[in-house]
Amino acid sequence: MHLNSPSQIALLAPLFLLSLTACVSATANLTAPPTVKVLNGSYYGTHLESYNQDLFLGIPFAEAPVGELRFANPVGLEGRSWEGAVSATNYAFHCIGYGADQIGYQQSEDCLYLNVVRPTGYENESLPVALWIHGGGFAYGGAPDRRYNLSFIVQNSVDIGKPIIAASIAYRLGPFGFLNGDAVSDAGALNLGLKDQRLALHWINENIAAFGGDKEKVTIWGESAGAASVGLHLTAFNGRDDKLFRAAIMESGGPIFFGEQQNSTDYQPMYDAVVEQAGCGNATDSLTCLREVPFTVLNSVLNTTEFNTPGWWPALDGDFVARYGSEQLNDGSFVHVPIIAGANSDEGTGFSPRGVQTEGDLEDLLIHKIKGSWSASEPVLSSIIEAYIHTNAPDYLIPSTETLGADLSFANTSFGAYWRRSAAYSGDLFFIASRRHTCAVWSAAGLDAYCYRFNAIPAGIPFPISVTHFQEVAFVFDNLQGLGYAVNPFEGKGESYIKLAELMSKSWASFVADLDPNGWVGRSEEVEEWPSYEAVRDEVEGAWDMVFDANVTSFVESDTFREVGIRIMNENWGVVRR
């Protein structure tokens, strides 16, 4: 299952990658390029005149993972040095991935690079840093994706008087980053994509001061698989704090994984099939053999539905991924830092089959889904069915009904009268319930947790799909130009959508700057202050999240919708190996 595919979920597709000058500015001033000196040597970047920013693109943070380093732990650049300044003016290739989001982007196994965007004039400052980790179901995506243009949020940070630096990193994807099996485990080579990310965090820690950044003020930030990655860094090594970040932002994902967390043995049949089809079935050392297989041969084996449904995900290894995320949250084994965590109102619409016309259709579907993934006791099964089928509470439709103001039952359509109940279940299972549990755990630990529900439908998204997965990204990045989208999310949407993007992007920037999404210059007085999750508001104690909406003024709500069903899930994550 691909959990961050705008092309599948939201009918989006990235445009073809343009040249750097077309992407950032036709007027970039290359006559006196900005230069930085990191531990290994110097780089020169590009000055972006239109935003008064310095861009350093395509900087390697590891040796190329090719040859003997394919399917091996990443190796840092210690010992490498050079004279003079090396170009950092172009994005590197995407890592090899399998999915529609790769269309139009060049790919390579040699892909472990990062990018840094800083506001000009702050070179000698010590600015907070936002570190973006892209999503894509751990199967596809890339830091150069035009939808993740960092210039807009950096500009917003300057506009509110809280300047930040923003960076983005690459990591190996699919089988190249998450090949699993007993031979891989024995070689200590599980979860390579996560280890790539971790090495990039160390590179930032060691070098960001050269760009004017403060290594003590790094916020790790991601969406979907990127948010799951952030969650895995929060719980890495059983919650060990390596002082690599001081805060985290998680959009539609977090420490409780969105799918079953398996171990290397679970993946063994898939690994054996890859070995056999790659011609390594008779090899004494199958992993060494796979490293020697020509890329074109290996790619033809791996680029198939057989090896990408649902695909290769992070596996329990007793080390980086020590235990189930829910278990670690429940016993406090996570890095204790402030967070932003949220999900979208209709997360499940992209993952729910259509044609659910009757209560019986829905019950058959949920029983199949639940028994196929939960292996739960009969009482738990009955409770979930009761919560998502037999309840008459209106919030099973997903609370977007409050502001979207339309009939969301879809009776007499191809979706079906009960499809939204199924979508509510799927959204809760994958993202929403775990988000609520994460916020509650953080608050119970005395940590600030700013939690949210995104509730605006961008242009290009069919109304039945509504506020589905990924749709907040354009707003957080304040991508009003619609870079990378087939349809500009703001096309024809009016001033309220532009103001919502400004509110969200500047709130994120403010949090990166001083751990508070409130109190920035220019914030509308009409918008309520975003409270920490468990707080007293108007003399009422409760759990609160901010609803980011363009149909009405964004507001604070009590985080209690679908309370029964979500509580059942949050009490039983261990049953589903999460």
C-alpha positions as a Python dict, from the first residue, in 0.01 Angstrom:
ca = {
    (1, 'M'): (0, 0, 0),
    (2, 'H'): (136, 339, -97),
    (3, 'L'): (37, 586, 170),
    (4, 'N'): (157, 907, 13),
    (5, 'S'): (72, 898, -356),
    (6, 'P'): (-99, 1218, -460),
    (7, 'S'): (-136, 1069, -808),
    (8, 'Q'): (-337, 775, -673),
    (9, 'I'): (-505, 939, -377),
    (10, 'A'): (-571, 1289, -498),
    (11, 'L'): (-538, 1257, -874),
    (12, 'L'): (-224, 1467, -873),
    (13, 'A'): (92, 1417, -1074),
    (14, 'P'): (414, 1618, -1065),
    (15, 'L'): (519, 1812, -1371),
    (16, 'F'): (844, 1736, -1545),
    (17, 'L'): (1150, 1861, -1361),
    (18, 'L'): (1269, 2193, -1497),
    (19, 'S'): (1619, 2326, -1493),
    (20, 'L'): (1735, 2491, -1173),
    (21, 'T'): (1718, 2838, -1322),
    (22, 'A'): (1360, 2784, -1437),
    (23, 'C'): (1261, 2636, -1100),
    (24, 'V'): (1397, 2910, -879),
    (25, 'S'): (1452, 3224, -1085),
    (26, 'A'): (1557, 3333, -1426),
    (27, 'T'): (1738, 3620, -1260),
    (28, 'A'): (1961, 3425, -1022),
    (29, 'N'): (2282, 3613, -970),
    (30, 'L'): (2576, 3382, -1034),
    (31, 'T'): (2846, 3650, -1054),
    (32, 'A'): (2931, 3636, -684),
    (33, 'P'): (2795, 3305, -557),
    (34, 'P'): (2757, 3246, -184),
    (35, 'T'): (3017, 3012, -40),
    (36, 'V'): (3032, 2795, 272),
    (37, 'K'): (3313, 2593, 425),
    (38, 'V'): (3203, 2266, 585),
    (39, 'L'): (3423, 2004, 751),
    (40, 'N'): (3530, 1844, 422),
    (41, 'G'): (3575, 2154, 210),
    (42, 'S'): (3393, 2446, 48),
    (43, 'Y'): (3080, 2470, -165),
    (44, 'Y'): (2942, 2754, -369),
    (45, 'G'): (2569, 2788, -420),
    (46, 'T'): (2324, 3017, -597),
    (47, 'H'): (2187, 3351, -484),
    (48, 'L'): (1813, 3373, -552),
    (49, 'E'): (1757, 3743, -609),
    (50, 'S'): (1377, 3730, -616),
    (51, 'Y'): (1364, 3594, -259),
    (52, 'N'): (1700, 3724, -137),
    (53, 'Q'): (1805, 3372, -44),
    (54, 'D'): (2112, 3155, -84),
    (55, 'L'): (2055, 2802, -215),
    (56, 'F'): (2301, 2517, -171),
    (57, 'L'): (2171, 2217, -362),
    (58, 'G'): (2291, 1862, -413),
    (59, 'I'): (2544, 1841, -128),
    (60, 'P'): (2651, 1481, -56),
    (61, 'F'): (2629, 1362, 303),
    (62, 'A'): (2743, 1002, 239),
    (63, 'E'): (2945, 798, -2),
    (64, 'A'): (2748, 684, -306),
    (65, 'P'): (2561, 363, -208),
    (66, 'V'): (2672, 169, -514),
    (67, 'G'): (2886, -136, -573),
    (68, 'E'): (2985, -288, -241),
    (69, 'L'): (2779, -19, -65),
    (70, 'R'): (2452, -124, -232),
    (71, 'F'): (2230, -283, 36),
    (72, 'A'): (2489, -173, 294),
    (73, 'N'): (2488, 78, 579),
    (74, 'P'): (2561, 434, 468),
    (75, 'V'): (2921, 550, 497),
    (76, 'G'): (3001, 908, 594),
    (77, 'L'): (3248, 1136, 421),
    (78, 'E'): (3512, 1129, 693),
    (79, 'G'): (3859, 1162, 544),
    (80, 'R'): (3741, 1315, 217),
    (81, 'S'): (3857, 1670, 143),
    (82, 'W'): (3932, 1897, -152),
    (83, 'E'): (4080, 2230, -246),
    (84, 'G'): (3872, 2514, -382),
    (85, 'A'): (3493, 2542, -384),
    (86, 'V'): (3275, 2270, -536),
    (87, 'S'): (2945, 2350, -707),
    (88, 'A'): (2624, 2306, -506),
    (89, 'T'): (2392, 2467, -761),
    (90, 'N'): (2179, 2179, -886),
    (91, 'Y'): (1951, 1925, -727),
    (92, 'A'): (2076, 1567, -727),
    (93, 'F'): (1878, 1281, -877),
    (94, 'H'): (1592, 1115, -693),
    (95, 'C'): (1673, 787, -523),
    (96, 'I'): (1545, 484, -713),
    (97, 'G'): (1174, 446, -642),
    (98, 'Y'): (874, 271, -786),
    (99, 'G'): (561, 483, -818),
    (100, 'A'): (398, 754, -1025),
    (101, 'D'): (564, 1031, -825),
    (102, 'Q'): (895, 944, -990),
    (103, 'I'): (767, 1040, -1336),
    (104, 'G'): (961, 1330, -1480),
    (105, 'Y'): (1251, 1307, -1235),
    (106, 'Q'): (1586, 1147, -1307),
    (107, 'Q'): (1680, 868, -1068),
    (108, 'S'): (2001, 707, -957),
    (109, 'E'): (2140, 475, -692),
    (110, 'D'): (2386, 758, -624),
    (111, 'C'): (2136, 981, -448),
    (112, 'L'): (2237, 1060, -88),
    (113, 'Y'): (2240, 1437, -106),
    (114, 'L'): (2081, 1725, 83),
    (115, 'N'): (1977, 2083, 14),
    (116, 'V'): (1997, 2398, 224),
    (117, 'V'): (1803, 2724, 175),
    (118, 'R'): (1896, 3024, 389),
    (119, 'P'): (1787, 3388, 392),
    (120, 'T'): (2065, 3613, 271),
    (121, 'G'): (2228, 3838, 529),
    (122, 'Y'): (2215, 3592, 819),
    (123, 'E'): (2536, 3403, 743),
    (124, 'N'): (2690, 3500, 1076),
    (125, 'E'): (2375, 3436, 1277),
    (126, 'S'): (2272, 3117, 1449),
    (127, 'L'): (1931, 3049, 1298),
    (128, 'P'): (1686, 2768, 1382),
    (129, 'V'): (1667, 2493, 1121),
    (130, 'A'): (1372, 2305, 967),
    (131, 'L'): (1477, 1968, 821),
    (132, 'W'): (1223, 1826, 575),
    (133, 'I'): (1190, 1449, 519),
    (134, 'H'): (969, 1369, 220),
    (135, 'G'): (699, 1104, 214),
    (136, 'G'): (602, 846, -45),
    (137, 'G'): (523, 525, 141),
    (138, 'F'): (899, 460, 171),
    (139, 'A'): (872, 361, -196),
    (140, 'Y'): (900, 684, -397),
    (141, 'G'): (937, 1061, -376),
    (142, 'G'): (1235, 1289, -346),
    (143, 'A'): (1369, 1609, -193),
    (144, 'P'): (1391, 1782, -536),
    (145, 'D'): (1014, 1741, -588),
    (146, 'R'): (892, 2090, -683),
    (147, 'R'): (599, 2065, -441),
    (148, 'Y'): (856, 2081, -160),
    (149, 'N'): (1006, 2417, -260),
    (150, 'L'): (1153, 2554, 63),
    (151, 'S'): (1188, 2915, -48),
    (152, 'F'): (833, 3008, 44),
    (153, 'I'): (843, 2899, 408),
    (154, 'V'): (1188, 3055, 453),
    (155, 'Q'): (1051, 3382, 315),
    (156, 'N'): (755, 3358, 551),
    (157, 'S'): (990, 3316, 846),
    (158, 'V'): (1167, 3638, 750),
    (159, 'D'): (835, 3817, 705),
    (160, 'I'): (726, 3735, 1061),
    (161, 'G'): (1059, 3839, 1209),
    (162, 'K'): (1163, 3482, 1294),
    (163, 'P'): (1411, 3384, 1021),
    (164, 'I'): (1497, 3016, 980),
    (165, 'I'): (1708, 2797, 755),
    (166, 'A'): (1536, 2506, 577),
    (167, 'A'): (1697, 2186, 455),
    (168, 'S'): (1576, 1870, 282),
    (169, 'I'): (1735, 1528, 261),
    (170, 'A'): (1722, 1217, 46),
    (171, 'Y'): (1715, 855, 160),
    (172, 'R'): (1711, 520, -16),
    (173, 'L'): (1364, 394, -99),
    (174, 'G'): (1182, 64, -152),
    (175, 'P'): (1406, -243, -167),
    (176, 'F'): (1720, -29, -203),
    (177, 'G'): (1648, 131, 134),
    (178, 'F'): (1440, -131, 311),
    (179, 'L'): (1539, -471, 177),
    (180, 'N'): (1445, -718, 447),
    (181, 'G'): (1524, -1080, 512),
    (182, 'D'): (1732, -1295, 742),
    (183, 'A'): (2051, -1251, 538),
    (184, 'V'): (2004, -874, 549),
    (185, 'S'): (1945, -888, 923),
    (186, 'D'): (2253, -1104, 977),
    (187, 'A'): (2459, -843, 788),
    (188, 'G'): (2323, -566, 1010),
    (189, 'A'): (2180, -398, 701),
    (190, 'L'): (1812, -351, 785),
    (191, 'N'): (1640, -12, 764),
    (192, 'L'): (1904, 150, 545),
    (193, 'G'): (1674, 435, 447),
    (194, 'L'): (1632, 532, 811),
    (195, 'K'): (2006, 509, 863),
    (196, 'D'): (2056, 738, 563),
    (197, 'Q'): (1829, 991, 731),
    (198, 'R'): (2015, 956, 1058),
    (199, 'L'): (2351, 1012, 890),
    (200, 'A'): (2207, 1325, 725),
    (201, 'L'): (2100, 1448, 1070),
    (202, 'H'): (2455, 1400, 1193),
    (203, 'W'): (2585, 1591, 889),
    (204, 'I'): (2351, 1879, 972),
    (205, 'N'): (2464, 1868, 1335),
    (206, 'E'): (2828, 1891, 1231),
    (207, 'N'): (2799, 2141, 945),
    (208, 'I'): (2490, 2360, 965),
    (209, 'A'): (2679, 2632, 1156),
    (210, 'A'): (2873, 2701, 836),
    (211, 'F'): (2546, 2812, 676),
    (212, 'G'): (2445, 3029, 973),
    (213, 'G'): (2235, 2762, 1141),
    (214, 'D'): (2218, 2651, 1503),
    (215, 'K'): (2267, 2277, 1553),
    (216, 'E'): (2093, 2307, 1889),
    (217, 'K'): (1774, 2433, 1722),
    (218, 'V'): (1689, 2172, 1460),
    (219, 'T'): (1328, 2065, 1400),
    (220, 'I'): (1273, 1744, 1203),
    (221, 'W'): (962, 1765, 986),
    (222, 'G'): (782, 1530, 751),
    (223, 'E'): (455, 1413, 599),
    (224, 'S'): (316, 1059, 565),
    (225, 'A'): (620, 830, 537),
    (226, 'G'): (825, 1139, 619),
    (227, 'A'): (620, 1188, 936),
    (228, 'A'): (654, 817, 1014),
    (229, 'S'): (1029, 865, 972),
    (230, 'V'): (1020, 1154, 1217),
    (231, 'G'): (832, 927, 1459),
    (232, 'L'): (1093, 656, 1414),
    (233, 'H'): (1369, 903, 1498),
    (234, 'L'): (1179, 998, 1812),
    (235, 'T'): (1174, 630, 1917),
    (236, 'A'): (1508, 526, 1760),
    (237, 'F'): (1737, 310, 1969),
    (238, 'N'): (1461, 271, 2226),
    (239, 'G'): (1418, 645, 2262),
    (240, 'R'): (1783, 744, 2296),
    (241, 'D'): (1837, 1117, 2267),
    (242, 'D'): (2141, 1187, 2050),
    (243, 'K'): (2072, 1563, 2064),
    (244, 'L'): (2019, 1582, 1689),
    (245, 'F'): (1694, 1781, 1709),
    (246, 'R'): (1498, 1986, 1961),
    (247, 'A'): (1146, 1953, 1812),
    (248, 'A'): (943, 1755, 1560),
    (249, 'I'): (659, 1817, 1316),
    (250, 'M'): (451, 1523, 1195),
    (251, 'E'): (184, 1560, 926),
    (252, 'S'): (-28, 1244, 884),
    (253, 'G'): (208, 1002, 1052),
    (254, 'G'): (409, 957, 1369),
    (255, 'P'): (566, 719, 1619),
    (256, 'I'): (286, 463, 1583),
    (257, 'F'): (351, 321, 1237),
    (258, 'F'): (73, 336, 977),
    (259, 'G'): (103, -36, 903),
    (260, 'E'): (206, -358, 1066),
    (261, 'Q'): (567, -350, 1187),
    (262, 'Q'): (715, -676, 1069),
    (263, 'N'): (1054, -836, 1125),
    (264, 'S'): (1307, -977, 881),
    (265, 'T'): (1159, -1326, 898),
    (266, 'D'): (821, -1194, 784),
    (267, 'Y'): (987, -1063, 470),
    (268, 'Q'): (1186, -1379, 398),
    (269, 'P'): (960, -1514, 121),
    (270, 'M'): (984, -1181, -63),
    (271, 'Y'): (1361, -1171, -20),
    (272, 'D'): (1394, -1529, -149),
    (273, 'A'): (1188, -1440, -456),
    (274, 'V'): (1409, -1140, -533),
    (275, 'V'): (1723, -1350, -493),
    (276, 'E'): (1589, -1618, -725),
    (277, 'Q'): (1468, -1381, -996),
    (278, 'A'): (1793, -1183, -985),
    (279, 'G'): (1992, -1499, -1060),
    (280, 'C'): (2143, -1536, -713),
    (281, 'G'): (1952, -1845, -604),
    (282, 'N'): (2261, -2065, -601),
    (283, 'A'): (2497, -1808, -451),
    (284, 'T'): (2671, -1886, -123),
    (285, 'D'): (2622, -1525, -10),
    (286, 'S'): (2297, -1400, -159),
    (287, 'L'): (2340, -1041, -38),
    (288, 'T'): (2688, -1009, -191),
    (289, 'C'): (2551, -1152, -512),
    (290, 'L'): (2270, -893, -520),
    (291, 'R'): (2528, -618, -483),
    (292, 'E'): (2701, -744, -795),
    (293, 'V'): (2392, -775, -1015),
    (294, 'P'): (2389, -504, -1287),
    (295, 'F'): (2140, -231, -1207),
    (296, 'T'): (1939, -284, -1525),
    (297, 'V'): (1885, -650, -1433),
    (298, 'L'): (1801, -579, -1070),
    (299, 'N'): (1571, -293, -1166),
    (300, 'S'): (1371, -515, -1403),
    (301, 'V'): (1320, -760, -1116),
    (302, 'L'): (1222, -504, -855),
    (303, 'N'): (1004, -279, -1071),
    (304, 'T'): (705, -511, -1053),
    (305, 'T'): (377, -525, -862),
    (306, 'E'): (496, -843, -690),
    (307, 'F'): (766, -655, -501),
    (308, 'N'): (584, -327, -445),
    (309, 'T'): (246, -427, -299),
    (310, 'P'): (248, -318, -26),
    (311, 'G'): (623, -294, -59),
    (312, 'W'): (924, -267, 168),
    (313, 'W'): (881, -84, 497),
    (314, 'P'): (1095, -30, 807),
    (315, 'A'): (1127, -354, 1002),
    (316, 'L'): (1172, -435, 1366),
    (317, 'D'): (1543, -488, 1420),
    (318, 'G'): (1582, -456, 1798),
    (319, 'D'): (1809, -158, 1741),
    (320, 'F'): (1698, 141, 1534),
    (321, 'V'): (1341, 10, 1536),
    (322, 'A'): (1364, -152, 1876),
    (323, 'R'): (998, -221, 1952),
    (324, 'Y'): (647, -132, 1845),
    (325, 'G'): (596, 243, 1851),
    (326, 'S'): (285, 217, 2068),
    (327, 'E'): (477, 16, 2326),
    (328, 'Q'): (755, 273, 2342),
    (329, 'L'): (511, 561, 2371),
    (330, 'N'): (325, 389, 2650),
    (331, 'D'): (639, 337, 2859),
    (332, 'G'): (796, 674, 2778),
    (333, 'S'): (1078, 546, 2555),
    (334, 'F'): (1089, 836, 2313),
    (335, 'V'): (1280, 1163, 2277),
    (336, 'H'): (1097, 1421, 2487),
    (337, 'V'): (1070, 1729, 2265),
    (338, 'P'): (780, 1958, 2165),
    (339, 'I'): (579, 1854, 1861),
    (340, 'I'): (326, 1959, 1603),
    (341, 'A'): (114, 1658, 1503),
    (342, 'G'): (-194, 1641, 1287),
    (343, 'A'): (-401, 1468, 1023),
    (344, 'N'): (-656, 1557, 758),
    (345, 'S'): (-1031, 1521, 804),
    (346, 'D'): (-1076, 1263, 529),
    (347, 'E'): (-750, 1066, 544),
    (348, 'G'): (-926, 740, 462),
    (349, 'T'): (-1108, 830, 140),
    (350, 'G'): (-808, 734, -72),
    (351, 'F'): (-780, 391, 88),
    (352, 'S'): (-1141, 272, 97),
    (353, 'P'): (-1305, 66, -182),
    (354, 'R'): (-1618, 210, -340),
    (355, 'G'): (-1961, 59, -384),
    (356, 'V'): (-2039, 23, -13),
    (357, 'Q'): (-2412, 67, -52),
    (358, 'T'): (-2561, -107, 252),
    (359, 'E'): (-2489, -171, 615),
    (360, 'G'): (-2427, -534, 522),
    (361, 'D'): (-2170, -431, 261),
    (362, 'L'): (-1990, -226, 522),
    (363, 'E'): (-1997, -498, 784),
    (364, 'D'): (-1854, -752, 538),
    (365, 'L'): (-1583, -504, 441),
    (366, 'L'): (-1483, -416, 795),
    (367, 'I'): (-1483, -777, 908),
    (368, 'H'): (-1254, -859, 619),
    (369, 'K'): (-1027, -564, 695),
    (370, 'I'): (-1024, -616, 1069),
    (371, 'K'): (-970, -991, 1064),
    (372, 'G'): (-711, -953, 793),
    (373, 'S'): (-497, -715, 997),
    (374, 'W'): (-600, -716, 1360),
    (375, 'S'): (-624, -1082, 1464),
    (376, 'A'): (-822, -929, 1745),
    (377, 'S'): (-1042, -1094, 2000),
    (378, 'E'): (-1410, -1128, 1924),
    (379, 'P'): (-1505, -859, 2180),
    (380, 'V'): (-1270, -608, 2013),
    (381, 'L'): (-1406, -701, 1671),
    (382, 'S'): (-1764, -655, 1789),
    (383, 'S'): (-1682, -324, 1953),
    (384, 'I'): (-1527, -183, 1636),
    (385, 'I'): (-1820, -295, 1425),
    (386, 'E'): (-2056, -131, 1671),
    (387, 'A'): (-1854, 190, 1673),
    (388, 'Y'): (-1827, 230, 1295),
    (389, 'I'): (-2150, 72, 1167),
    (390, 'H'): (-2431, 76, 1418),
    (391, 'T'): (-2375, 417, 1572),
    (392, 'N'): (-2611, 697, 1478),
    (393, 'A'): (-2363, 967, 1577),
    (394, 'P'): (-2309, 1209, 1286),
    (395, 'D'): (-1932, 1228, 1321),
    (396, 'Y'): (-1883, 889, 1154),
    (397, 'L'): (-1907, 1091, 831),
    (398, 'I'): (-1581, 1259, 933),
    (399, 'P'): (-1626, 1597, 1097),
    (400, 'S'): (-1580, 1792, 774),
    (401, 'T'): (-1961, 1794, 763),
    (402, 'E'): (-1945, 2080, 1012),
    (403, 'T'): (-1805, 2328, 763),
    (404, 'L'): (-1831, 2178, 415),
    (405, 'G'): (-2210, 2195, 438),
    (406, 'A'): (-2308, 1919, 198),
    (407, 'D'): (-2467, 1575, 187),
    (408, 'L'): (-2178, 1334, 237),
    (409, 'S'): (-2377, 1010, 234),
    (410, 'F'): (-2335, 956, -146),
    (411, 'A'): (-2638, 729, -163),
    (412, 'N'): (-2723, 614, -516),
    (413, 'T'): (-2370, 684, -640),
    (414, 'S'): (-2078, 459, -726),
    (415, 'F'): (-1928, 540, -387),
    (416, 'G'): (-2220, 410, -189),
    (417, 'A'): (-2430, 530, 103),
    (418, 'Y'): (-2196, 367, 359),
    (419, 'W'): (-1868, 447, 190),
    (420, 'R'): (-1790, 738, 421),
    (421, 'R'): (-1819, 516, 727),
    (422, 'S'): (-1565, 282, 570),
    (423, 'A'): (-1341, 579, 491),
    (424, 'A'): (-1372, 701, 850),
    (425, 'Y'): (-1254, 363, 975),
    (426, 'S'): (-959, 355, 732),
    (427, 'G'): (-852, 708, 815),
    (428, 'D'): (-864, 636, 1188),
    (429, 'L'): (-675, 309, 1148),
    (430, 'F'): (-390, 453, 943),
    (431, 'F'): (-346, 806, 1078),
    (432, 'I'): (-606, 975, 1292),
    (433, 'A'): (-632, 748, 1597),
    (434, 'S'): (-255, 722, 1636),
    (435, 'R'): (-227, 1100, 1606),
    (436, 'R'): (-470, 1142, 1894),
    (437, 'H'): (-281, 889, 2105),
    (438, 'T'): (52, 1058, 2031),
    (439, 'C'): (-83, 1397, 2138),
    (440, 'A'): (-226, 1249, 2459),
    (441, 'V'): (102, 1073, 2546),
    (442, 'W'): (304, 1390, 2484),
    (443, 'S'): (73, 1594, 2704),
    (444, 'A'): (79, 1335, 2981),
    (445, 'A'): (460, 1362, 2975),
    (446, 'G'): (435, 1738, 3032),
    (447, 'L'): (545, 1823, 2678),
    (448, 'D'): (395, 2077, 2441),
    (449, 'A'): (196, 1913, 2165),
    (450, 'Y'): (27, 2139, 1911),
    (451, 'C'): (-223, 1919, 1731),
    (452, 'Y'): (-443, 1992, 1433),
    (453, 'R'): (-704, 1875, 1184),
    (454, 'F'): (-677, 2007, 829),
    (455, 'N'): (-1014, 2071, 666),
    (456, 'A'): (-994, 2243, 326),
    (457, 'I'): (-1042, 2086, -18),
    (458, 'P'): (-782, 2210, -269),
    (459, 'A'): (-861, 2268, -635),
    (460, 'G'): (-840, 1955, -846),
    (461, 'I'): (-973, 1721, -577),
    (462, 'P'): (-1317, 1565, -642),
    (463, 'F'): (-1565, 1653, -370),
    (464, 'P'): (-1631, 1290, -264),
    (465, 'I'): (-1257, 1249, -192),
    (466, 'S'): (-1264, 1577, 4),
    (467, 'V'): (-988, 1657, 255),
    (468, 'T'): (-783, 1348, 193),
    (469, 'H'): (-423, 1249, 252),
    (470, 'F'): (-141, 1488, 146),
    (471, 'Q'): (-365, 1787, 80),
    (472, 'E'): (-225, 2008, 357),
    (473, 'V'): (123, 2004, 203),
    (474, 'A'): (61, 2287, -45),
    (475, 'F'): (-65, 2504, 241),
    (476, 'V'): (223, 2435, 478),
    (477, 'F'): (473, 2511, 201),
    (478, 'D'): (261, 2813, 97),
    (479, 'N'): (298, 2694, -261),
    (480, 'L'): (55, 2944, -412),
    (481, 'Q'): (215, 2897, -753),
    (482, 'G'): (118, 2532, -753),
    (483, 'L'): (470, 2419, -840),
    (484, 'G'): (474, 2047, -915),
    (485, 'Y'): (94, 2004, -922),
    (486, 'A'): (-114, 1908, -1225),
    (487, 'V'): (-376, 2150, -1095),
    (488, 'N'): (-275, 2445, -878),
    (489, 'P'): (-438, 2370, -539),
    (490, 'F'): (-533, 2739, -506),
    (491, 'E'): (-677, 2785, -854),
    (492, 'G'): (-1010, 2964, -831),
    (493, 'K'): (-1027, 2920, -455),
    (494, 'G'): (-1023, 3280, -343),
    (495, 'E'): (-865, 3483, -66),
    (496, 'S'): (-962, 3250, 221),
    (497, 'Y'): (-737, 2976, 82),
    (498, 'I'): (-446, 3214, 43),
    (499, 'K'): (-492, 3331, 401),
    (500, 'L'): (-510, 2972, 525),
    (501, 'A'): (-178, 2889, 356),
    (502, 'E'): (-23, 3196, 514),
    (503, 'L'): (-157, 3100, 857),
    (504, 'M'): (-29, 2745, 839),
    (505, 'S'): (310, 2815, 682),
    (506, 'K'): (390, 3099, 921),
    (507, 'S'): (271, 2896, 1221),
    (508, 'W'): (507, 2614, 1119),
    (509, 'A'): (793, 2861, 1071),
    (510, 'S'): (721, 3020, 1409),
    (511, 'F'): (729, 2680, 1579),
    (512, 'V'): (1065, 2601, 1420),
    (513, 'A'): (1196, 2939, 1533),
    (514, 'D'): (1093, 2940, 1899),
    (515, 'L'): (875, 2630, 1961),
    (516, 'D'): (554, 2836, 1961),
    (517, 'P'): (322, 2850, 1657),
    (518, 'N'): (151, 3158, 1799),
    (519, 'G'): (253, 3519, 1852),
    (520, 'W'): (407, 3598, 1516),
    (521, 'V'): (391, 3935, 1349),
    (522, 'G'): (83, 3974, 1130),
    (523, 'R'): (-118, 3685, 1276),
    (524, 'S'): (-488, 3764, 1244),
    (525, 'E'): (-664, 3845, 1569),
    (526, 'E'): (-972, 3668, 1431),
    (527, 'V'): (-795, 3332, 1458),
    (528, 'E'): (-797, 3170, 1799),
    (529, 'E'): (-462, 3100, 1964),
    (530, 'W'): (-345, 2745, 1899),
    (531, 'P'): (-338, 2579, 2242),
    (532, 'S'): (-118, 2296, 2354),
    (533, 'Y'): (-315, 1972, 2339),
    (534, 'E'): (-433, 1933, 2697),
    (535, 'A'): (-509, 2274, 2841),
    (536, 'V'): (-772, 2483, 3015),
    (537, 'R'): (-966, 2705, 2773),
    (538, 'D'): (-1241, 2932, 2897),
    (539, 'E'): (-1225, 2749, 3230),
    (540, 'V'): (-1282, 2416, 3054),
    (541, 'E'): (-1018, 2146, 3079),
    (542, 'G'): (-987, 1919, 2778),
    (543, 'A'): (-792, 1796, 2476),
    (544, 'W'): (-788, 2050, 2195),
    (545, 'D'): (-674, 2070, 1838),
    (546, 'M'): (-669, 2350, 1583),
    (547, 'V'): (-895, 2304, 1280),
    (548, 'F'): (-732, 2468, 979),
    (549, 'D'): (-1024, 2562, 755),
    (550, 'A'): (-1083, 2792, 459),
    (551, 'N'): (-1464, 2775, 462),
    (552, 'V'): (-1479, 2939, 803),
    (553, 'T'): (-1215, 3105, 1018),
    (554, 'S'): (-981, 2840, 1158),
    (555, 'F'): (-1090, 2744, 1507),
    (556, 'V'): (-1011, 2526, 1809),
    (557, 'E'): (-1217, 2212, 1870),
    (558, 'S'): (-1242, 1951, 2140),
    (559, 'D'): (-1063, 1645, 2005),
    (560, 'T'): (-1341, 1397, 2072),
    (561, 'F'): (-1492, 1304, 1734),
    (562, 'R'): (-1544, 928, 1685),
    (563, 'E'): (-1434, 890, 2043),
    (564, 'V'): (-1540, 528, 2093),
    (565, 'G'): (-1388, 377, 1780),
    (566, 'I'): (-1063, 567, 1813),
    (567, 'R'): (-1033, 472, 2181),
    (568, 'I'): (-1070, 102, 2092),
    (569, 'M'): (-787, 131, 1839),
    (570, 'N'): (-562, 320, 2078),
    (571, 'E'): (-608, 54, 2342),
    (572, 'N'): (-517, -230, 2105),
    (573, 'W'): (-223, -121, 1886),
    (574, 'G'): (-10, -408, 2010),
    (575, 'V'): (-261, -652, 1864),
    (576, 'V'): (-191, -516, 1518),
    (577, 'R'): (186, -506, 1570),
    (578, 'R'): (209, -129, 1579),
}
